[in-house]
Amino acid sequence: MPVESKSAAERYKLTDQVDKYVFFDDIFNSKGETTQDPLAGIWFRIEKGPPIGPGVHGYDESGVVYEGTVTLKDETGTEKKLGPGDSFFIHRGSKVLFSSDDYGVCFKCAARPKGKL
């Protein structure tokens, strides 16, 4: 299979909207509907607003903040405010809320099929 690549401009073209202040696009995915260990590469943007999350994470997820700030708060009350260059890992089964005081842009990789936030 060929190597895939995307321009840095892709992070400004996010089309999927979770809420009025949360946007994402899967830009890379494992091929095939029945891939045993799927992996998705995702551009994610969050703007100022109340904390939001998927409930319980059904998959492992790792990310790097590229711009702005992103705050992660887990079910234990631990809160981390991350800035450009900071990375994070969310374990499957965790409950994590995302928020931002201004805006944040992240590149994330998740062990999940395409389009499942």
Sequence and secondary structure as in RCSB ss.txt:
>XXXX:A:sequence
MPVESKSAAERYKLTDQVDKYVFFDDIFNSKGETTQDPLAGIWFRIEKGPPIGPGVHGYDESGVVYEGTVTLKDE
TGTEKKLGPGDSFFIHRGSKVLFSSDDYGVCFKCAARPKGKL
>XXXX:A:secstr
       GGGGG   EEEETTEEEEEEEE SSTT SS  EEEEEEEEEEEEE  SB SS EEEEEEEE EEEEET
TS EEEE TT EEEE TT BEEEEEEEEEEEEEEESS TT  
